[in-house]
């Protein structure tokens, strides 16, 4: 089994920002954060989500519907 591709720290921060923006119902901010994620990190994120049986749209929808977690 090969190790999963790395997610760059800045990409992880952008993903967290996007999820928080989705939870706060700020779609433009969520989209802007997602657009800053580099292509290699995108692939790594997609691979990890697929391994969990989900995808980014489901994760964003979940964040939106639940309001995320307390800060």
C-alpha positions as CSV (number, residue, x, y, z in Angstrom):
1,X,0.0,0.0,0.0
2,X,1.4,3.4,-0.9
3,X,1.3,6.4,1.3
4,X,-1.4,9.0,0.4
5,X,-0.3,12.0,-1.5
6,X,0.5,15.0,0.8
7,X,-1.8,17.9,1.3
8,X,0.2,21.1,1.7
9,X,-0.4,22.9,5.0
10,X,-1.6,26.0,3.2
11,X,-4.1,23.9,1.2
12,X,-5.4,22.4,4.4
13,X,-5.9,25.9,5.8
14,X,-7.8,26.9,2.7
15,X,-10.0,23.8,3.0
16,X,-10.7,24.5,6.6
17,X,-11.6,28.1,5.7
18,X,-13.9,26.9,3.0
19,X,-15.7,24.5,5.3
20,X,-16.1,27.2,8.0
21,X,-17.4,29.6,5.3
22,X,-19.9,27.0,4.2
23,X,-21.0,26.5,7.8
24,X,-21.4,30.3,8.1
25,X,-23.4,30.3,4.9
26,X,-20.9,32.4,3.0
27,X,-20.6,30.7,-0.4
28,X,-18.4,33.4,-2.0
29,X,-15.9,33.1,0.8
30,X,-16.0,29.3,0.6
31,X,-15.5,29.3,-3.2
32,X,-12.6,31.8,-2.9
33,X,-10.9,29.6,-0.4
34,X,-11.3,26.5,-2.5
35,X,-9.9,28.3,-5.5
36,X,-6.6,28.8,-3.7
37,X,-5.9,25.1,-3.3
38,X,-3.1,23.8,-5.5
39,X,-3.7,21.0,-8.0
40,X,-1.6,18.4,-6.2
41,X,-3.3,19.0,-2.9
42,X,-6.7,18.8,-4.6
43,X,-5.9,15.4,-5.8
44,X,-4.8,14.3,-2.3
45,X,-8.0,15.8,-0.8
46,X,-10.2,14.0,-3.3
47,X,-8.3,10.7,-2.7
48,X,-8.8,10.9,1.0
49,X,-12.5,11.9,0.7
50,X,-13.1,9.0,-1.7
51,X,-11.4,6.6,0.7
52,X,-14.0,7.8,3.3
53,X,-16.8,7.2,0.8
54,X,-17.6,10.8,0.2
55,X,-16.7,13.8,-1.9
56,X,-16.2,17.6,-1.4
57,X,-19.7,18.5,-2.3
58,X,-21.1,16.2,0.4
59,X,-18.6,17.6,2.9
60,X,-19.6,21.2,2.0
61,X,-23.3,20.3,2.2
62,X,-22.8,18.7,5.6
63,X,-20.9,21.8,6.9
64,X,-23.7,24.0,5.6
65,X,-26.5,22.0,7.1
66,X,-24.9,21.4,10.5
67,X,-23.3,24.8,10.9
68,X,-19.9,23.3,11.4
69,X,-18.3,23.0,14.8
70,X,-18.0,25.6,17.5
71,X,-14.9,27.8,17.2
